[in-house]
Structure formats: structure tokens, C-alpha cells
Amino acid sequence: MRMDRRHFIDISIVAFLGLLLDGALSFAGQGILITPQWQVAPSFLLLWLTFVTYLMPSDGRLLWLAVGLGIVYDFYYSGIIGFYAIAFPAIVYGIQWAREYLPISGVYAVLLYFISIVVVTSGVYFGHRFLGVGGEGFVGFVSQVLWPTIVVNVVVAGLLYVPCNRLLARWRVES
């Protein structure tokens, strides 16, 4: 079953807004989200991709949307095609696979988002280490970047699950 074209366009627009919101919040919250003690990376785009992939009918166009958003994300935030162009479609593919075995529930949606955050954030860290960029060690990464990012983003996912689920449920019924 495919999503309605109009809803796919709406999903794409919200995803692009999530991409912009990630950067806007990082910039606006520099003193709160990024301090000498921790660095929190908001991930509204990844949250939206996770919820859409898990809660909406499987659609091959989501993989292509994830590739496109990953490329735009990389260009917009780093200037080169990098990790996100690979990570976003991999996350979408993994969630599409996992949803075949999981019942639809908020707990599983947030758990899948937790796993997505860990995979993407750790992947970026290891990619940077491979390229020789970034000076912090693994323990510093886990304590100053990974855990704060997980905590903040999982709390946000828990708060946004119900409104996102209601919106996506309405779009599922209309499809």
C-alpha cells in the first residue's frame, strides 16, 4: 500500500522543516544545548523520518526521500556529501524491516527513535574519527555528546509521539 501523493508531499515538507528546525535550534540554543559540559544535537528530521516510516504504510519513496534529505542535510550543515546521505536511508530501511516484527505502539516508536539516535550520532563520531576530525575520546563522546543527545531527543520524542501519531493516523485513513 502506498501513501497518497498529497500526503507524501506533506510528509516531505514537514521533513524539510525538521531539517531547518534542527539547525535553527542548534544556533538559537547555543548556550543551552552546547556548553563545555555537553553538546546536544536536536534531531527533529530523524524523529519525523522514524515516526513516518514506523507509523505510515511502507512506501519505497521514503527511501528516496531519505537519500535526498541526507544529501541536503550534508550540504546545508557541512558543505559536502557525507554520513547523513547514507545514514538516513539506512535508518528508514532498518525501520521498515523492523516494523514487520513489531506491533504499532508509542513505546516501540520511541525505542526505534532511540536506536536511530544512537546509530546516527555514533556513526558521525566514528566517521569523524576515521577522517581524523575531532579530538575527543570515546568516553568523552559518550558522556558529553551521546547521552545528553539521547536524553533530550527521547524526551522530545515521547512528548511529540501523540500529536504526530494523530496526524499520521488521519493521513493513513485518508489514503
PEZI-V574022 format. One line per field, one symbol per residue. phi: phi as a letter, one per 30 degrees, with the letter a starting at -180 (. if undefined). A space follows every 50 residues. Layout:
phi->???
This chain:
phi->.cddedddddddddddddeddeddddddcedcdbbddabccdbdddeddd ddddccdebdddddddddddddedddcbjbdbdddcdddddddddddddd ccddaddddddddeddddddddddeddddddicicddddddddccddddd eddddddddcddddddddddddddd
